[in-house]
């Protein structure tokens, strides 16, 4: 007598050691899908007779438990690597399909939860507690799977978690050519980063060096990313406003005191507008953003003339424009 326990998520998978058992009389517990029963030759014994092989998808089934207690052999399909992840996808899919709260959610309605879970993971990482990190990673994974399940209902633009995973795999393999290196030689991290950036640039032709930045992120992180991207693209550092490099907190205590978050965000948005305006000006002259050097940035920066001098210094009617933009002092370095 033998018990064959199938994986409920992959009931068509049968271990090699159980193949010969399928020639014997088999029976099924009620959890086994009808489609699987049709595929397997056998019968369910009537009366007091018991099949030589009992096939089930649940170890907790009473018939299974009784036969285990009697000491019958158990052959169980091993859970493949990633099997628990597939089960999480299955559970969330079922929750969504059953209706209720999960069925009412949208990408927009889950935004707050996504942000909250992200910060809770960061807190867990800060503590260094492995149990907390594991739990919070699970909560964040829930958000990824849930959003993918919502997208599955999007009609013509639908995609699912497998599409998300395949997109990630394609990105990683394309941007990591060293994956194909079987020599076992040490990886040059500098070369790895260079290959990643080059292939990323080839994938996404961007009109601005700031394209792809998440503008909704907290203003301090946003400022750092914007400045880093712009300077990396060749923008002279002295084009960055001083008041964007530091945070001023209003502690006056008055009602309606200036929000440091909002104030810095406004400054960053103004700076972003200047960067994009300079890039548009360069593009009109056939200069791509990726080709701009310090001289080009000086030439096309809002509030400066073609030589990088402040318009106010040239006596033009556009001097009023210069007053609304940050610009470094006109000197030899910026000309």
LOLOMAR-474870 format. One line per 3 residues: number of its first residue (from 1); their letters; for each residue y, z, x of C-alpha. Coordinates in steps of 0.02 Angstrom, whole numbers, plus 50000, padded with zeros to 5 digits. Example, Ala and Ser with C-alpha at 12.3 -4.5 7.8 and 13.67 -1.06 7.14 Angstrom:
% LOLOMAR-474870
1> AS> 49775:50390:50615 ~ 49947:50357:50684
***
This chain:
% LOLOMAR-474870
1> XXX> 50000:50000:50000 ~ 50170:49951:50066 ~ 50351:49964:50011
4> XXX> 50467:49820:50057 ~ 50651:49870:50048 ~ 50768:49721:50041
7> XXX> 50953:49725:50081 ~ 51042:49723:49910 ~ 51180:49615:49984
10> XXX> 51058:49493:50065 ~ 50901:49503:49959 ~ 50835:49336:50021
13> XXX> 50814:49405:50198 ~ 50634:49457:50230 ~ 50576:49533:50396
16> XXX> 50448:49432:50493 ~ 50322:49575:50485 ~ 50330:49570:50295
19> XXX> 50297:49383:50271 ~ 50106:49401:50263 ~ 50125:49537:50130
22> XXX> 50196:49410:50008 ~ 50022:49334:49988 ~ 49964:49496:49909
25> XXX> 49998:49558:49732 ~ 50178:49616:49728 ~ 50282:49712:49606
28> XXX> 50469:49739:49588 ~ 50584:49879:49539 ~ 50718:49841:49411
31> XXX> 50857:49827:49541 ~ 50783:49668:49617 ~ 50877:49515:49553
34> XXX> 50778:49399:49439 ~ 50816:49252:49554 ~ 50724:49341:49695
37> XXX> 50574:49378:49586 ~ 50559:49194:49543 ~ 50558:49148:49726
40> XXX> 50419:49267:49774 ~ 50241:49236:49720 ~ 50153:49386:49645
43> XXX> 50134:49491:49492 ~ 50177:49660:49423 ~ 50017:49751:49382
46> XXX> 49992:49810:49203 ~ 49918:49974:49147 ~ 49871:50097:49281
49> XXX> 49857:49965:49417 ~ 49987:49968:49554 ~ 50035:49814:49656
52> XXX> 49988:49821:49839 ~ 50168:49784:49886 ~ 50317:49858:49796
55> XXX> 50479:49764:49826 ~ 50644:49852:49795 ~ 50825:49850:49848
58> XXX> 50848:50038:49826 ~ 50766:50177:49924 ~ 50826:50296:49787
61> XXX> 50723:50213:49650 ~ 50601:50342:49577 ~ 50449:50228:49601
64> XXX> 50498:50199:49781 ~ 50524:50384:49812 ~ 50354:50425:49736
67> XXX> 50263:50302:49847 ~ 50358:50361:50001 ~ 50304:50538:49959
70> XXX> 50123:50478:49954 ~ 50145:50417:50132 ~ 50146:50229:50103
73> XXX> 50212:50116:50239 ~ 50394:50062:50224 ~ 50461:49899:50291
76> XXX> 50649:49894:50277 ~ 50767:49750:50313 ~ 50881:49810:50454
79> XXX> 51067:49807:50417 ~ 51140:49671:50529 ~ 51292:49702:50635
82> XXX> 51440:49697:50518 ~ 51328:49735:50371 ~ 51429:49887:50318
85> XXX> 51585:49778:50323 ~ 51502:49656:50204 ~ 51459:49802:50090
88> XXX> 51642:49855:50088 ~ 51688:49678:50034 ~ 51555:49686:49899
91> XXX> 51618:49853:49831 ~ 51799:49797:49823 ~ 51748:49634:49741
94> XXX> 51653:49732:49609 ~ 51798:49850:49579 ~ 51915:49703:49556
97> XXX> 51793:49615:49439 ~ 51763:49767:49329 ~ 51946:49776:49278
100> XXX> 52054:49930:49272 ~ 52181:49975:49405 ~ 52111:49861:49541
103> XXX> 52120:49709:49426 ~ 52305:49738:49395 ~ 52360:49741:49577
106> XXX> 52455:49603:49667 ~ 52509:49575:49846 ~ 52680:49642:49797
109> XXX> 52615:49799:49711 ~ 52512:49847:49865 ~ 52655:49832:49990
112> XXX> 52696:50017:49985 ~ 52514:50066:50012 ~ 52499:49947:50160
115> XXX> 52652:50023:50242 ~ 52595:50201:50206 ~ 52421:50172:50277
118> XXX> 52495:50092:50433 ~ 52602:50244:50468 ~ 52456:50362:50434
121> XXX> 52353:50267:50562 ~ 52494:50282:50688 ~ 52499:50470:50655
124> XXX> 52311:50480:50683 ~ 52326:50385:50846 ~ 52462:50505:50899
127> XXX> 52345:50654:50872 ~ 52203:50568:50964 ~ 52076:50634:50838
130> XXX> 51933:50509:50827 ~ 51881:50559:50651 ~ 52057:50537:50586
133> XXX> 52077:50370:50673 ~ 51912:50308:50600 ~ 51963:50362:50425
136> XXX> 52136:50285:50435 ~ 52066:50123:50506 ~ 51954:50118:50352
139> XXX> 52104:50142:50237 ~ 52195:50001:50326 ~ 52039:49892:50316
142> XXX> 52038:49924:50129 ~ 52210:49846:50119 ~ 52154:49691:50215
145> XXX> 52000:49665:50107 ~ 52095:49703:49946 ~ 52233:49578:49985
148> XXX> 52102:49446:50027 ~ 52014:49482:49862 ~ 52178:49463:49768
151> XXX> 52206:49296:49856 ~ 52037:49238:49793 ~ 52112:49232:49619
154> XXX> 52261:49125:49671 ~ 52199:48960:49599 ~ 52240:48807:49704
157> XXX> 52300:48913:49851 ~ 52153:49034:49844 ~ 52065:49100:49999
160> XXX> 51945:49244:50030 ~ 51899:49367:50166 ~ 51786:49239:50252
163> XXX> 51934:49120:50265 ~ 52037:49260:50340 ~ 51901:49297:50468
166> XXX> 51874:49114:50513 ~ 52060:49091:50539 ~ 52062:49240:50656
169> XXX> 51910:49178:50754 ~ 51985:49005:50773 ~ 52148:49081:50837
172> XXX> 52061:49196:50961 ~ 51947:49062:51032 ~ 52086:48933:51048
175> XXX> 52207:49052:51133 ~ 52075:49130:51246 ~ 52001:48990:51354
178> XXX> 51919:49120:51467 ~ 51793:49150:51327 ~ 51707:48990:51384
181> XXX> 51699:49049:51565 ~ 51520:49101:51602 ~ 51547:49132:51788
184> XXX> 51574:49319:51763 ~ 51726:49313:51878 ~ 51863:49443:51851
187> XXX> 51992:49394:51721 ~ 52168:49363:51786 ~ 52273:49451:51654
190> XXX> 52429:49353:51703 ~ 52337:49189:51677 ~ 52264:49255:51516
193> XXX> 52436:49297:51445 ~ 52506:49130:51504 ~ 52366:49032:51419
196> XXX> 52390:49133:51260 ~ 52577:49097:51251 ~ 52556:48913:51295
199> XXX> 52424:48883:51163 ~ 52519:48984:51035 ~ 52673:48877:51066
202> XXX> 52569:48720:51045 ~ 52501:48783:50879 ~ 52669:48829:50807
205> XXX> 52816:48718:50849 ~ 52963:48830:50806 ~ 53145:48780:50786
208> XXX> 53204:48953:50841 ~ 53147:49077:50970 ~ 53158:49207:50832
211> XXX> 53041:49118:50711 ~ 52890:49223:50665 ~ 52975:49392:50684
214> XXX> 52945:49507:50536 ~ 53123:49541:50478 ~ 53066:49677:50356
217> XXX> 53006:49794:50495 ~ 53108:49951:50536 ~ 53275:49906:50613
220> XXX> 53245:49989:50782 ~ 53081:49895:50809 ~ 53165:49738:50742
223> XXX> 53310:49754:50864 ~ 53192:49774:51011 ~ 53088:49623:50962
226> XXX> 53239:49513:50926 ~ 53323:49556:51091 ~ 53161:49533:51189
229> XXX> 53129:49362:51112 ~ 53308:49302:51136 ~ 53321:49357:51318
232> XXX> 53149:49285:51354 ~ 53214:49120:51283 ~ 53353:49118:51413
235> XXX> 53495:49206:51322 ~ 53604:49300:51449 ~ 53585:49486:51424
238> XXX> 53772:49514:51411 ~ 53773:49414:51250 ~ 53683:49560:51168
241> XXX> 53810:49676:51085 ~ 53822:49849:51162 ~ 53813:49930:50990
244> XXX> 53645:49844:50964 ~ 53573:49931:51117 ~ 53601:50105:51051
247> XXX> 53586:50196:50886 ~ 53732:50293:50812 ~ 53687:50426:50685
250> XXX> 53820:50488:50564 ~ 53804:50678:50554 ~ 53963:50709:50456
253> XXX> 53861:50770:50310 ~ 53974:50682:50185 ~ 53894:50607:50032
256> XXX> 53862:50424:50065 ~ 53865:50442:50254 ~ 53824:50283:50347
259> XXX> 53636:50250:50362 ~ 53586:50223:50542 ~ 53443:50112:50481
262> XXX> 53556:50002:50374 ~ 53694:49995:50504 ~ 53579:49937:50643
265> XXX> 53494:49812:50526 ~ 53662:49733:50484 ~ 53702:49719:50669
268> XXX> 53533:49640:50705 ~ 53552:49517:50562 ~ 53724:49464:50626
271> XXX> 53653:49440:50800 ~ 53507:49339:50730 ~ 53631:49229:50637
274> XXX> 53724:49196:50801 ~ 53563:49153:50894 ~ 53510:49031:50759
277> XXX> 53684:48955:50750 ~ 53680:48923:50939 ~ 53508:48844:50923
280> XXX> 53567:48731:50781 ~ 53717:48677:50883 ~ 53605:48635:51030
283> XXX> 53484:48541:50917 ~ 53627:48431:50855 ~ 53648:48376:51036
286> XXX> 53462:48347:51057 ~ 53427:48509:51151 ~ 53275:48604:51091
289> XXX> 53278:48794:51083 ~ 53138:48803:51213 ~ 53246:48701:51333
292> XXX> 53402:48810:51324 ~ 53456:48898:51482 ~ 53599:49020:51512
295> XXX> 53726:48878:51523 ~ 53667:48803:51358 ~ 53673:48971:51270
298> XXX> 53851:48995:51334 ~ 53901:48822:51275 ~ 53833:48837:51099
301> XXX> 53860:49022:51066 ~ 53969:49048:50911 ~ 54148:49090:50956
304> XXX> 54149:48998:51122 ~ 54202:48824:51172 ~ 54092:48696:51261
307> XXX> 54125:48785:51427 ~ 54072:48955:51360 ~ 54251:49019:51350
310> XXX> 54305:49125:51200 ~ 54396:49015:51075 ~ 54535:49145:51065
313> XXX> 54573:49109:51248 ~ 54591:48922:51219 ~ 54727:48936:51087
316> XXX> 54628:48833:50960 ~ 54639:48856:50773 ~ 54461:48918:50778
319> XXX> 54510:49079:50863 ~ 54484:49170:50699 ~ 54301:49119:50708
322> XXX> 54282:49200:50878 ~ 54338:49367:50813 ~ 54189:49379:50699
325> XXX> 54059:49352:50835 ~ 54009:49452:50987 ~ 54035:49358:51149
328> XXX> 54038:49411:51332 ~ 54195:49393:51433 ~ 54221:49218:51499
331> XXX> 54178:49223:51684 ~ 54093:49114:51810 ~ 53921:49175:51760
334> XX> 53943:49120:51580 ~ 54030:48956:51610
***
